[in-house]
């Protein structure tokens, strides 16, 4: 696997929070996973946006039904 390096800066409070959240894993591993989650979420929002363009916005009942299905499957 090819690896790209980044030089990034955070304010000290955020840096401490990231290090604490990373725990024993390397901070770069934790940040890479956070970036993956963010990109996945943005991709999913794009899919939902496209669906809503074609079918109209989801209403509260539809969102509640989807949340219920996720809970029953053991997801958050």
C-alpha positions in Angstrom: 0.0 0.0 0.0 1.3 3.4 -0.9 1.1 5.9 2.0 0.8 9.7 1.6 2.0 11.9 4.5 0.2 15.0 5.7 1.5 17.7 8.0 -1.5 19.0 9.9 -2.0 21.5 12.8 -4.6 21.6 15.5 -5.2 23.9 18.3 -3.9 22.4 21.5 -7.3 21.6 23.0 -8.3 19.6 19.9 -4.9 17.9 19.7 -5.3 16.7 23.3 -8.8 15.4 22.6 -7.6 13.6 19.5 -4.7 12.0 21.4 -7.1 11.0 24.2 -9.6 9.5 21.8 -6.9 7.6 19.9 -5.9 5.9 23.1 -3.3 3.2 22.4 -3.6 3.2 18.7 -1.4 5.6 16.6 -2.9 9.0 16.2 -2.5 8.8 12.5 -4.5 5.5 12.4 -7.3 7.2 14.4 -7.3 10.3 12.2 -7.4 8.1 9.0 -10.4 6.2 10.3 -12.1 9.5 11.2 -11.5 10.7 7.7 -13.0 7.5 6.3 -16.1 7.8 8.4 -16.5 11.4 7.3 -16.1 10.6 3.6 -18.6 7.7 4.0 -21.1 10.0 5.7 -20.8 12.6 3.0 -21.2 9.9 0.3 -24.4 8.6 2.1 -25.7 12.2 2.3 -25.2 12.5 -1.5 -27.1 9.3 -2.1 -30.0 10.5 0.1 -29.9 13.8 -1.6 -30.2 12.2 -5.0 -33.0 9.9 -3.8 -34.9 12.9 -2.4 -34.5 14.8 -5.7 -36.1 11.9 -7.5 -38.8 10.9 -4.9 -39.2 14.0 -2.7 -37.9 14.7 0.9 -38.3 11.9 3.4 -40.8 12.9 6.1 -40.6 12.3 9.9 -42.5 9.1 9.7 -40.2 7.6 7.1 -37.1 8.7 9.1 -38.5 7.2 12.3 -39.3 3.9 10.5 -35.7 3.8 9.2 -34.3 4.5 12.6 -36.4 1.7 14.1 -35.1 -0.7 11.5 -31.5 0.2 12.3 -32.2 -0.3 16.1 -33.7 -3.7 15.5 -30.6 -4.7 13.5 -28.5 -3.6 16.4 -27.0 -0.5 14.8 -26.8 3.0 16.2 
